[in-house]
Amino acid sequence: MATHQSAIAEKSNKHDPFPFPTRRNDFTDDYDILPGVLGRGVSGKVYKCQHRQTGQKCALKILKDSNRAQQEVILHKKACENCQYIVKVLDVYENMFRSNRCLLIVMECMEGGELFNRIQQRNDKPYTERDAARYIWMMVQAVYHLHKMDIVHRDLKAENLLLTNETDDGILKLSDFGFAKEELSFNLFLFLIKQACDIWSMGVIMYILLCGYPPFFPKDGEYSSYAMRHRIRTGDYQFPELDWKNISQEAKSTIQRMLIVTPQNRITIDEILTCSWLIELTSERPIDMNALQDAETRQQLEAAFVCASNEQRQTDDDLEIDISGPEASRIAKRAAKKNRHISLIDETSCTMRNETKHGEEEDSATTTTESKS
């Protein structure tokens, strides 16, 4: 991929500078992009790459440069400092591709994958309430760190909770800062309301980790987004006796305080940290997570989670939720723009892989010629 230094310099005055050093050389000078996709974030796909000199495997996220993309990178880079529960940003490249300025974010590779997938694949021993408390504690540590830095994540969900490895002792880390915001207005009340969005999402995740399905799961014969939204807005959920009879009362009470409808009345991150359930629980009671094994249930779970998160962000950007009426055309335009962006990112990645392969073939041919001579 050709890097046009003059083009980058010409465009750099249109964007606020990064508060940390970035690289301007070709990404493929330093890394090879490996086949496959590690995951999908709110603003792009995540690929696996490998450092040419050290052999270190990393994760690569490619963003079409914009103010929003820069904010995502800046906040992620800032947030991951001094916190082991947030995915580390290792390098940031500014490269040009077909007249588009792109940001290439190199992150540590989370070999354990997404949290729910890891739970689903546990075959060596049962998943227990103690395991759930451990995962929740690490998630709370990450969010506590963010809120102390006046940053709200605003997109806490299973796909953004990743594990360092495939063992049961893997460290849980938070990723994807595409919706994150930093509070700069010094309006304490407003910031507490924004923090409450993360608290709500943690409540939904905690509920799922203790029973295998979300609190606002579609009822039988009910698939409309309106009905689901109504239950979210009114706090209409239960703890079915069959699935929750063996779960600690303190866990249920904590969830109830997280999912209070009125944001300012929710439990704070500092109060969550004092919950003895997170640090003193010794229960090894197994939790049935078989619901995660069913593909259709997983799809419904993801849709329900997206709906709950969107309600808290007061946004209608996610296309997994059916929307009709005057808003539909506006959302369709957003979807088309997002699809064009993803196509550009895919093309960029494919081109870089091809150029890497072509360069290796040329090197091999040169080596063969020299050996013959």
C-alpha positions as CSV (number, residue, x, y, z in Angstrom):
1,M,0.0,0.0,0.0
2,A,1.6,3.2,-1.1
3,T,1.9,5.9,1.5
4,H,1.8,9.4,0.1
5,Q,3.6,11.6,2.7
6,S,2.8,14.8,1.0
7,A,-0.9,13.9,0.9
8,I,-1.0,13.1,4.6
9,A,0.8,16.4,5.4
10,E,-1.6,18.3,3.2
11,K,-4.6,16.8,5.0
12,S,-3.2,16.9,8.5
13,N,-4.2,20.5,9.1
14,K,-7.8,19.5,8.7
15,H,-7.7,17.2,11.8
16,D,-6.6,17.8,15.3
17,P,-3.2,16.3,16.0
18,F,-2.9,13.2,18.1
19,P,-1.5,13.8,21.6
20,F,1.0,10.9,21.1
21,P,3.4,9.8,18.3
22,T,1.9,8.0,15.3
23,R,3.7,6.2,12.4
24,R,3.6,7.5,8.8
25,N,5.5,4.7,7.1
26,D,3.7,1.9,5.3
27,F,2.1,-0.4,7.7
28,T,3.3,-3.4,5.6
29,D,6.9,-2.3,6.2
30,D,6.5,-3.5,9.8
31,Y,3.5,-6.0,9.8
32,D,2.0,-8.8,7.7
33,I,-1.8,-9.1,7.7
34,L,-2.8,-12.7,8.4
35,P,-6.0,-14.4,6.9
36,G,-9.3,-14.3,8.7
37,V,-11.2,-11.7,10.8
38,L,-10.9,-11.6,14.6
39,G,-14.1,-9.6,15.1
40,R,-16.2,-6.7,14.2
41,G,-16.4,-3.4,16.0
42,V,-18.9,-0.5,15.8
43,S,-16.6,1.2,13.3
44,G,-14.8,-1.6,11.5
45,K,-13.5,-5.2,11.3
46,V,-10.5,-6.4,13.4
47,Y,-7.9,-8.5,11.7
48,K,-4.9,-10.5,12.9
49,C,-1.4,-9.3,12.0
50,Q,2.2,-10.3,12.8
51,H,5.2,-8.1,13.4
52,R,7.8,-8.9,10.8
53,Q,10.8,-8.6,13.1
54,T,9.6,-9.9,16.4
55,G,6.9,-12.4,15.2
56,Q,4.5,-11.0,17.7
57,K,0.8,-11.6,16.8
58,C,-1.4,-8.5,17.2
59,A,-4.9,-7.3,16.3
60,L,-5.4,-4.7,13.6
61,K,-8.3,-2.3,13.3
62,I,-8.6,-0.1,10.2
63,L,-10.7,3.1,10.3
64,K,-11.4,5.6,7.6
65,D,-10.0,8.8,9.2
66,S,-12.5,11.3,10.6
67,N,-13.0,13.3,13.8
68,R,-15.0,10.4,15.3
69,A,-12.3,7.9,14.4
70,Q,-9.6,10.1,15.9
71,Q,-11.6,10.4,19.1
72,E,-12.0,6.6,19.3
73,V,-8.2,6.1,18.9
74,I,-7.3,8.9,21.3
75,L,-9.7,7.8,24.1
76,H,-8.7,4.1,23.7
77,K,-5.0,4.9,23.8
78,K,-5.6,7.1,26.9
79,A,-7.8,4.6,28.6
80,C,-5.5,1.6,28.3
81,E,-2.7,3.3,30.1
82,N,-2.3,1.9,33.6
83,C,-5.2,-0.5,33.4
84,Q,-4.7,-4.2,32.7
85,Y,-8.4,-4.7,32.0
86,I,-8.5,-2.6,28.8
87,V,-7.0,-3.9,25.5
88,K,-3.7,-2.2,24.9
89,V,-3.1,0.0,21.8
90,L,0.5,-0.7,20.7
91,D,0.9,1.4,17.5
92,V,-1.1,3.8,15.4
93,Y,-0.4,4.3,11.7
94,E,-1.6,7.1,9.4
95,N,-1.6,5.7,5.8
96,M,-3.3,6.8,2.6
97,F,-5.3,4.4,0.5
98,R,-6.9,5.5,-2.8
99,S,-7.0,9.1,-1.7
100,N,-8.6,8.1,1.7
101,R,-6.7,8.8,4.9
102,C,-6.9,5.7,7.1
103,L,-6.0,5.0,10.7
104,L,-4.5,1.6,11.4
105,I,-4.6,0.7,15.1
106,V,-2.4,-2.2,16.2
107,M,-3.6,-3.7,19.5
108,E,-2.6,-6.7,21.6
109,C,-4.1,-9.9,20.3
110,M,-6.7,-11.4,22.6
111,E,-6.3,-15.1,21.9
112,G,-9.1,-16.1,24.1
113,G,-11.7,-14.4,22.0
114,E,-15.1,-13.1,23.1
115,L,-16.3,-13.8,26.6
116,F,-19.6,-15.6,25.7
117,N,-17.8,-17.8,23.2
118,R,-15.3,-18.8,25.8
119,I,-18.0,-19.7,28.3
120,Q,-19.8,-21.7,25.5
121,Q,-16.6,-23.7,24.8
122,R,-15.8,-24.7,28.4
123,N,-15.8,-28.4,28.4
124,D,-13.2,-29.1,31.1
125,K,-15.3,-28.1,34.1
126,P,-18.6,-26.4,34.9
127,Y,-19.2,-22.7,34.7
128,T,-20.1,-21.4,38.1
129,E,-21.3,-18.4,40.0
130,R,-17.8,-17.8,41.2
131,D,-16.6,-17.7,37.6
132,A,-19.3,-15.2,36.8
133,A,-18.3,-13.0,39.7
134,R,-14.7,-13.1,38.6
135,Y,-15.5,-11.9,35.0
136,I,-17.9,-9.2,36.4
137,W,-15.2,-8.0,38.8
138,M,-12.7,-7.4,36.0
139,M,-15.3,-5.6,33.9
140,V,-16.2,-3.4,36.8
141,Q,-12.4,-2.6,37.3
142,A,-12.2,-1.4,33.7
143,V,-15.3,0.7,33.9
144,Y,-14.2,2.2,37.3
145,H,-10.9,3.2,35.6
146,L,-12.7,4.9,32.7
147,H,-15.1,6.8,35.0
148,K,-12.3,8.1,37.1
149,M,-10.8,9.5,33.9
150,D,-14.1,11.1,33.0
151,I,-14.6,8.7,30.1
152,V,-17.8,6.8,29.4
153,H,-17.6,3.7,27.2
154,R,-21.3,3.6,26.1
155,D,-21.0,0.3,24.3
156,L,-20.5,-2.3,26.9
157,K,-21.6,-5.7,25.5
158,A,-20.4,-9.3,25.2
159,E,-18.6,-8.7,21.9
160,N,-16.4,-6.0,23.5
161,L,-15.3,-8.2,26.4
162,L,-12.3,-10.2,25.3
163,L,-10.0,-12.8,27.0
164,T,-6.2,-12.9,26.9
165,N,-6.1,-16.6,26.3
166,E,-8.3,-19.8,26.2
167,T,-7.6,-20.9,29.8
168,D,-10.1,-20.4,32.6
169,D,-7.7,-18.0,34.2
170,G,-7.6,-15.6,31.2
171,I,-7.8,-11.9,31.9
172,L,-10.9,-10.1,30.7
173,K,-10.3,-6.9,28.9
174,L,-12.6,-4.2,27.4
175,S,-12.3,-3.1,23.8
176,D,-13.9,-0.9,21.1
177,F,-14.2,2.7,22.0
178,G,-16.3,3.7,19.0
179,F,-19.1,5.2,21.1
180,A,-16.9,6.4,24.0
181,K,-17.0,10.0,25.1
182,E,-15.0,12.2,27.4
183,E,-16.8,14.6,29.7
184,L,-15.2,18.0,29.4
185,S,-18.1,20.2,30.6
186,F,-17.5,19.7,34.3
187,N,-21.3,19.3,34.7
188,L,-21.2,16.6,37.4
189,F,-24.9,15.8,37.2
190,L,-24.7,15.4,33.4
191,F,-21.7,13.1,33.7
192,L,-23.3,10.9,36.3
193,I,-26.2,10.4,33.9
194,K,-23.8,9.4,31.2
195,Q,-22.0,7.0,33.6
196,A,-25.4,5.4,34.3
197,C,-25.5,4.2,30.7
198,D,-22.4,2.0,31.5
199,I,-23.9,0.8,34.8
200,W,-27.1,-0.2,33.0
201,S,-25.1,-2.2,30.4
202,M,-23.1,-3.9,33.1
203,G,-26.4,-4.9,34.8
204,V,-27.6,-6.6,31.5
205,I,-24.2,-8.4,31.1
206,M,-24.3,-9.5,34.8
207,Y,-27.8,-10.9,34.3
208,I,-26.7,-12.8,31.3
209,L,-23.6,-14.2,32.9
210,L,-25.7,-15.6,35.7
211,C,-28.5,-17.3,33.7
212,G,-27.6,-17.4,30.0
213,Y,-30.2,-15.0,28.6
214,P,-30.9,-11.2,28.9
215,P,-33.4,-9.7,31.3
216,F,-35.4,-8.3,28.4
217,F,-35.5,-11.5,26.4
218,P,-38.5,-11.6,23.9
219,K,-41.5,-13.4,25.3
220,D,-43.2,-16.2,23.5
221,G,-44.8,-14.9,20.3
222,E,-43.3,-11.4,20.9
223,Y,-40.7,-10.3,18.4
224,S,-41.5,-6.6,17.9
225,S,-38.8,-4.1,19.0
226,Y,-41.6,-1.9,20.4
227,A,-42.6,-4.4,23.0
228,M,-39.0,-5.0,24.0
229,R,-38.4,-1.3,24.2
230,H,-41.5,-0.9,26.4
231,R,-40.2,-3.5,28.8
232,I,-36.8,-1.8,28.9
233,R,-38.2,1.7,29.5
234,T,-40.5,0.4,32.3
235,G,-37.9,-2.0,33.9
236,D,-40.1,-5.0,33.2
237,Y,-38.0,-8.1,33.9
238,Q,-38.0,-11.0,36.3
239,F,-35.7,-13.6,37.9
240,P,-37.4,-16.8,37.0
241,E,-37.3,-19.2,39.9
242,L,-36.1,-22.2,37.9
243,D,-33.0,-20.4,36.7
244,W,-32.3,-18.1,39.7
245,K,-33.2,-20.2,42.8
246,N,-29.5,-21.0,43.4
247,I,-28.1,-17.5,42.7
248,S,-27.0,-15.4,45.6
249,Q,-29.6,-12.8,46.8
250,E,-26.9,-10.1,46.8
251,A,-26.2,-10.7,43.1
252,K,-29.9,-10.2,42.3
253,S,-30.1,-7.1,44.4
254,T,-27.0,-5.6,42.7
255,I,-28.6,-6.3,39.3
256,Q,-31.8,-4.6,40.4
257,R,-29.9,-1.5,41.4
258,M,-28.1,-1.4,38.1
259,L,-31.2,-1.7,36.1
260,I,-33.2,1.0,37.8
261,V,-35.1,2.9,35.1
262,T,-34.2,6.4,36.4
263,P,-30.5,6.9,35.6
264,Q,-29.6,9.1,38.6
265,N,-31.1,6.5,41.0
266,R,-28.9,3.7,39.8
267,I,-26.0,2.3,41.9
268,T,-22.7,4.0,41.2
269,I,-19.5,2.3,40.1
270,D,-17.9,3.0,43.5
271,E,-20.9,1.3,45.3
272,I,-20.6,-1.7,43.0
273,L,-16.9,-2.1,44.0
274,T,-18.0,-2.5,47.6
275,C,-20.3,-5.4,46.9
276,S,-19.0,-8.3,48.9
277,W,-20.5,-10.7,46.3
278,L,-17.7,-9.7,43.9
279,I,-14.8,-10.3,46.1
280,E,-15.9,-12.7,48.8
281,L,-18.1,-15.2,47.0
282,T,-16.9,-18.8,47.2
283,S,-19.9,-20.5,45.7
284,E,-19.2,-23.1,43.1
285,R,-22.8,-23.6,42.2
286,P,-22.9,-24.4,38.5
287,I,-24.8,-22.2,36.1
288,D,-26.7,-23.6,33.1
289,M,-25.5,-21.7,30.0
290,N,-26.9,-24.1,27.4
291,A,-29.0,-21.2,25.9
292,L,-25.7,-19.9,24.5
293,Q,-25.3,-23.1,22.5
294,D,-28.3,-22.4,20.3
295,A,-27.6,-20.1,17.3
296,E,-31.1,-18.7,17.2
297,T,-31.1,-17.9,20.9
298,R,-27.7,-16.2,20.5
299,Q,-29.1,-14.0,17.7
300,Q,-32.1,-13.1,19.9
301,L,-29.8,-12.4,22.8
302,E,-27.6,-10.1,20.7
303,A,-30.7,-8.3,19.3
304,A,-32.1,-7.8,22.9
305,F,-28.8,-6.6,24.1
306,V,-28.4,-4.1,21.3
307,C,-31.9,-2.8,21.9
308,A,-31.2,-2.3,25.6
309,S,-27.9,-0.5,24.9
310,N,-29.4,1.7,22.2
311,E,-32.2,2.7,24.6
312,Q,-29.6,3.8,27.1
313,R,-27.6,5.8,24.5
314,Q,-30.8,7.2,23.1
315,T,-29.7,6.3,19.6
316,D,-31.3,4.4,16.7
317,D,-28.1,3.6,14.8
318,D,-28.1,-0.1,15.2
319,L,-29.8,-1.9,12.2
320,E,-30.5,-5.1,14.1
321,I,-33.6,-3.5,15.5
322,D,-36.6,-3.1,13.2
323,I,-37.4,0.6,12.7
324,S,-40.2,2.0,10.6
325,G,-41.7,5.4,9.8
326,P,-40.0,8.7,9.0
327,E,-36.8,7.6,10.7
328,A,-36.3,4.6,8.4
329,S,-34.9,6.6,5.4
330,R,-32.4,8.5,7.6
331,I,-31.2,5.2,9.1
332,A,-31.0,3.6,5.6
333,K,-28.7,6.5,4.6
334,R,-26.5,5.8,7.6
335,A,-26.4,2.1,6.8
336,A,-25.4,2.8,3.2
337,K,-22.6,5.1,4.5
338,K,-21.5,2.5,7.0
339,N,-21.4,-0.2,4.3
340,R,-19.3,1.9,2.0
341,H,-16.9,2.5,4.9
342,I,-16.7,-1.3,5.6
343,S,-16.1,-2.0,1.9
344,L,-13.2,0.5,1.8
345,I,-11.7,-1.2,4.9
346,D,-12.0,-4.7,3.4
347,E,-10.4,-3.5,0.1
348,T,-7.6,-1.9,2.1
349,S,-6.9,-5.0,4.0
350,C,-7.1,-7.2,0.9
351,T,-4.7,-4.9,-1.0
352,M,-2.2,-4.9,1.8
353,R,-2.2,-8.7,2.0
354,N,-1.7,-9.0,-1.7
355,E,1.1,-6.5,-1.7
356,T,2.8,-8.4,1.2
357,K,2.4,-11.7,-0.7
358,H,3.8,-10.2,-3.9
359,G,6.7,-8.7,-2.0
360,E,7.5,-12.1,-0.5
361,E,7.4,-13.7,-4.0
362,E,9.8,-11.1,-5.4
363,D,12.2,-11.7,-2.4
364,S,12.0,-15.4,-3.0
365,A,12.7,-15.0,-6.7
366,T,15.7,-12.7,-6.0
367,T,17.1,-15.2,-3.5
368,T,16.8,-18.1,-6.0
369,T,18.5,-16.0,-8.8
370,E,21.4,-15.1,-6.5
371,S,21.9,-18.7,-5.4
372,K,22.1,-19.9,-9.0
373,S,24.6,-17.2,-9.8
